[in-house]
Amino acid sequence: MAILSVLSAWIPLVLPLFLCVFFVAFLGYCLYIKYVHLKYDHIPGPPRKSFILGHSPILVEVMKKDGVVHDTFLEWAETYGPVYRINILHYVMIGVYCPEATKEILMSPKYPKDKFLYKRLFNLFGQRFLGNGLVTALDHEQWYKQRRIMDPAFSSLYLRGLTSTFNERADKLMDKLSEHAENKTVANMLHLFNCVALDVITKVQAVFVGYNCVFKIDFTVAHFINHPILFQFKPQNWSFINEVREASHLLRSTGAQWINQRKTAMQNGEDVPKDILTQIIKSAGQEESMTKEDEEFMLDNFVTFFIAGQETTANQLSFCVMELGRHPDILEKARKEVDEVIGMKREISYDDLGNLTYLSQVLKETLRLYPTAPGTSRDLIRDMVIEGVHIPKGVTCMFNSYTSCRMEKFFKDPLKFDPDRFHPDAPKPYYCYYPFALGPRACLGQNFAQLEAKVVMAKLLQRFDFTLVPGQSFDIKDTGTLRPKSGVPCIIKHRHTK
């Protein structure tokens, strides 16, 4: 009772003071937002929906309707030009599709990655996730040391040796497709490609983590990026969030266990698999010094490669099947090339893959229309003039391959699926096509991913006919990465090739 009486006596005195402080702080924040507006409002851009929230209500509305945010960015780019402004609270982001500026910023190590986005991937609901791995590291020297350690594991010489692994795991997928063909059941290609991509990753890293574990993490990362505050504070999501924490912990603890076991085996002179994990440990051993922090970075990269290498490849393959199913003439041309180069061989060699020129064009065109990781961003650390527009430093520049690759300015009839855009004799896109980013921070695993995709597609075309289930949606689901909303259900039949 005494405490209640003291509180009742103090509340009338403290509450006005608290409200006064809150009002002054809110007023100060509004004045700061106004200052930001005055500093950057000379840059073209759509009208703000709200003084404080800026353009975020527009983007949230698109997400609520299960739309593609990048279509909104495309609309703004076409309306406001090669540089357009986006306001969210006191943050300013600049959408850029000017090739010269894209080249200057992405090809240089001087412009760090966007702190606001990439720091959010350090932890996942309090559990260390990607940490300071190759994708998320902001400090250039810190990143460069990691890249130096990782590079040998993704060299062309080593990737040549992985071709047998790609064949082996793709054959497991072909067995599954045979079951669908024989049982006359519909195959969800996105699910099947997710399984084979996960199978490849687990093989080359010599570790197994369940599909459900990876799916939960992928699903949650999308919500964490698109709804960073709301998702984790909704009570109905708390049990799922706990499962995600456990899944993330399982992935990291399993990775740490395998790294330590492999190190011990190598130190004892035991025979070890010639996989990516072994290559990374060997490279790390050649460094002059490896601190405990560096060891943690190695684990960060283990998780990064596991998550990113699985989902993006599966999404690309699914979009590829979707477009081939919609374009029988392109499908037939790709299949004819596979028959000529591969024939009835069960094992596709590295040299065979180099001769599948048209299939490479198909895969590149798939990534033009459907870049599974649509863009990247950099912080502007100095003033710059882009297309005659002065951009003061301190903003984040967004580079969106989805936007530039769907513009008539760069690609004639951009929504048409046309692999001949990437014919060896065709003019090369100038800094507007970058599904794996550009420059020193380009995706380390891009060659790995494209070899894997080519093996899987070649075997699929060699052995099966497939038709899209009628009536399915061809819409895109935006979950941070892009995937087919329908899952690409197909009817599978064996090819009767003599």
SVG drawing of the C-alpha trace seen along z (x, -y; Angstrom):
<svg xmlns="http://www.w3.org/2000/svg" viewBox="-6 -22 59 69">
<polyline fill="none" stroke="black" stroke-width="0.4" points="0.0,0.0 2.9,-2.3 4.4,-1.8 1.1,-2.5 0.6,-5.7 4.2,-6.9 3.6,-6.1 0.2,-7.8 1.9,-10.9 4.8,-10.9 2.9,-10.1 1.2,-13.6 4.6,-15.2 6.7,-12.9 4.1,-12.4 4.1,-16.1 7.9,-16.1 8.0,-12.8 5.5,-14.1 7.5,-17.3 10.8,-15.4 9.0,-13.1 7.5,-16.2 10.9,-17.9 12.6,-14.7 9.8,-14.1 10.0,-17.7 13.8,-17.4 13.5,-14.3 10.9,-16.0 13.3,-18.9 16.1,-16.4 13.8,-14.7 13.0,-18.2 16.8,-18.9 17.3,-15.6 14.4,-16.5 16.0,-19.9 19.4,-18.3 18.1,-15.6 14.8,-16.8 16.5,-18.2 16.9,-14.5 13.9,-13.4 11.6,-10.9 7.9,-9.9 5.8,-11.9 6.2,-10.8 3.2,-9.1 4.1,-10.4 6.3,-13.1 7.9,-10.7 7.5,-7.3 8.3,-8.6 7.8,-6.0 7.7,-3.0 3.8,-2.9 3.9,-2.4 6.3,0.5 4.5,2.1 1.3,2.0 2.9,3.8 4.2,6.5 0.8,6.9 -0.7,7.5 2.0,10.2 3.4,8.0 7.0,7.6 8.6,4.5 11.1,4.4 8.2,3.7 7.6,0.5 11.3,-0.4 11.1,0.3 8.1,-2.1 9.9,-4.8 13.1,-4.3 11.1,-4.7 9.2,-7.8 12.0,-9.7 15.1,-8.7 18.5,-7.0 18.7,-8.5 15.6,-8.5 15.1,-9.2 13.5,-7.0 12.8,-8.3 12.2,-6.0 12.2,-7.8 15.5,-9.8 17.1,-7.4 17.6,-8.3 18.3,-5.7 19.0,-6.4 18.0,-4.1 20.6,-4.1 20.5,-2.5 23.1,-4.7 25.7,-2.2 28.6,-4.6 27.7,-5.2 27.1,-1.4 30.6,-0.7 32.3,-3.4 30.7,-2.3 30.4,1.4 33.8,2.0 35.5,0.1 36.3,1.4 36.0,-2.2 32.2,-2.1 31.2,0.2 28.1,2.3 24.9,0.8 25.1,0.9 21.4,0.8 20.6,4.0 23.7,6.1 24.1,5.6 20.6,7.0 21.9,10.3 24.6,10.6 22.1,12.1 18.8,13.8 16.5,13.1 19.5,12.9 21.3,16.0 24.5,15.3 23.6,16.0 25.7,14.8 27.9,12.8 30.7,11.0 31.1,13.5 31.8,12.6 28.3,11.3 27.9,9.2 31.4,8.0 31.6,4.2 35.3,3.6 37.3,4.1 40.4,5.5 38.4,8.0 36.5,9.0 39.7,9.3 41.4,11.7 38.3,14.0 38.1,13.8 41.8,14.7 41.1,17.8 37.9,18.8 39.1,18.2 41.0,21.4 38.0,23.5 36.1,21.9 38.9,21.8 38.1,23.3 40.6,26.1 38.8,27.2 35.3,26.7 36.3,29.0 36.8,31.7 33.3,31.1 31.6,32.1 31.2,35.7 29.4,34.5 27.0,32.4 26.4,35.5 25.8,37.8 23.4,35.5 21.5,34.6 21.1,38.3 19.2,38.6 16.8,35.9 16.4,37.8 15.4,40.9 12.8,38.9 11.5,37.5 11.3,41.1 8.9,41.9 6.7,39.0 6.7,40.1 5.9,43.7 3.2,42.8 1.8,40.0 2.0,37.6 2.6,33.9 6.1,32.8 6.6,29.5 9.8,28.5 10.8,25.7 10.6,28.2 12.6,30.8 15.3,28.3 15.5,27.1 16.2,30.7 18.9,31.3 20.6,27.9 20.7,28.7 22.0,32.2 24.9,30.7 25.7,28.2 25.7,30.9 27.9,33.1 30.6,30.5 30.7,29.3 30.6,32.9 27.8,32.0 24.1,32.7 21.5,30.4 17.8,31.2 15.8,29.5 13.2,28.3 16.0,26.5 17.2,24.6 13.6,23.9 12.8,22.3 15.8,20.1 15.2,19.1 11.6,18.3 12.4,16.2 15.3,14.3 12.7,13.0 10.3,11.9 13.2,10.5 14.3,8.3 10.8,7.2 9.3,6.9 12.2,6.4 10.2,5.1 6.7,6.4 7.4,10.1 9.3,10.7 6.9,8.9 3.7,10.7 2.9,13.4 1.6,15.8 5.2,15.9 7.1,16.6 7.0,20.4 8.2,20.3 11.0,17.8 12.2,20.2 12.3,23.0 14.3,20.7 16.8,19.9 17.2,23.6 17.7,24.2 20.2,21.4 22.1,22.8 22.0,26.3 23.5,25.1 26.3,23.2 27.1,25.9 27.1,28.6 29.4,26.5 31.8,25.9 31.8,29.6 32.7,30.5 35.4,27.9 37.0,29.0 36.8,32.7 38.3,32.0 41.1,29.9 42.0,32.7 41.9,35.3 44.2,33.2 46.6,32.6 46.8,36.3 47.6,37.0 44.4,38.9 42.7,39.1 40.0,36.5 37.5,35.7 38.7,33.2 35.7,31.0 35.3,27.3 35.7,27.5 39.1,29.1 40.2,26.5 39.2,23.6 41.0,25.1 44.1,25.6 44.0,22.0 43.5,20.7 46.5,22.7 48.7,20.7 47.8,17.4 50.4,15.8 48.0,15.6 44.5,16.9 42.8,15.4 39.8,16.8 37.8,14.1 39.0,15.4 37.9,18.9 34.4,17.5 34.5,15.8 35.2,19.2 32.0,20.5 30.1,17.4 31.1,18.3 30.2,21.9 26.6,20.8 26.6,18.1 27.5,20.6 25.1,23.2 22.1,20.8 22.8,18.7 24.1,21.6 21.0,23.7 18.1,21.4 19.3,19.1 20.2,22.0 16.9,23.8 15.0,20.6 16.9,20.1 16.3,23.7 12.6,23.3 12.2,20.1 14.2,21.7 11.8,24.7 8.8,22.3 10.1,20.3 11.1,23.3 7.6,24.7 6.1,21.5 8.4,21.4 8.4,24.8 10.6,23.5 13.4,22.5 12.9,25.8 13.4,27.8 16.5,25.8 18.1,26.4 17.2,30.1 18.7,30.5 21.9,29.0 22.0,31.3 21.4,34.3 24.2,33.3 26.7,32.5 25.8,35.1 23.9,37.8 23.1,40.7 26.1,40.3 25.2,40.7 28.2,38.7 28.4,35.1 32.1,33.9 33.4,30.4 34.3,30.0 30.8,31.0 29.4,28.2 31.6,25.7 30.1,26.8 26.5,26.2 26.5,22.7 22.8,22.3 21.9,23.7 24.2,21.1 22.3,18.5 19.0,19.9 20.3,19.8 21.6,16.2 18.4,15.0 16.6,16.6 18.7,14.6 18.0,11.4 14.3,11.7 14.4,13.3 17.6,12.4 17.1,14.5 19.1,12.0 17.7,8.8 20.1,6.2 22.8,4.9 23.6,1.6 26.5,-0.6 27.0,-3.5 28.1,-6.7 31.1,-8.0 31.7,-11.1 29.6,-13.6 29.0,-12.5 27.3,-13.8 25.2,-11.1 23.6,-12.1 23.9,-15.8 22.3,-15.2 24.4,-16.2 24.2,-13.4 25.5,-14.5 27.4,-11.7 25.7,-9.8 23.0,-8.0 22.7,-4.4 22.8,-3.7 20.7,-0.7 21.6,1.2 18.8,3.3 19.5,5.8 15.7,6.6 15.0,3.0 17.7,2.4 17.2,5.7 13.5,4.9 14.0,1.5 13.6,0.9 16.6,-1.5 18.9,1.5 17.0,4.5 14.6,4.4 11.2,5.8 12.5,6.5 9.7,8.8 10.3,11.2 12.2,14.4 15.0,14.4 18.2,16.3 19.7,14.9 20.4,11.7 23.4,13.6 24.6,15.1 28.4,14.9 28.2,12.4 25.5,10.3 26.5,6.9 27.3,7.3 25.1,5.5 27.1,2.6 26.8,2.6 23.1,3.2 23.1,7.0 24.6,8.2 22.6,11.1 25.7,11.9 26.7,8.3 29.9,6.8 33.4,6.0 35.4,7.2 32.2,8.0 30.6,10.1 29.3,13.5 32.2,15.9 30.0,18.9 28.6,17.8 30.7,20.2 29.8,23.0 26.1,22.2 26.1,22.0 27.9,25.3 25.5,27.0 22.5,25.5 23.8,26.5 24.4,30.1 20.9,30.4 19.2,28.8 21.2,30.9 20.2,34.1 16.6,33.0 16.5,32.1 18.3,35.3 16.0,37.7 12.5,36.1 9.8,34.3 7.9,31.9 4.8,29.7 3.5,27.1 0.3,27.9 -2.4,25.8 -3.8,22.8 -0.8,22.2 0.4,18.7 3.5,17.3 3.8,14.6 6.9,14.0 7.0,14.3 9.2,11.7 10.7,13.1 13.9,11.0 15.0,13.4 12.7,14.1 11.0,17.5 8.1,18.7 4.9,18.3 3.3,21.4 6.2,23.8 6.2,24.7 4.1,27.9 4.9,30.1 3.8,33.3 6.8,35.4 7.3,38.1 10.3,40.2 11.8,39.3 11.7,42.3 15.1,41.6 16.7,44.4"/>
</svg>
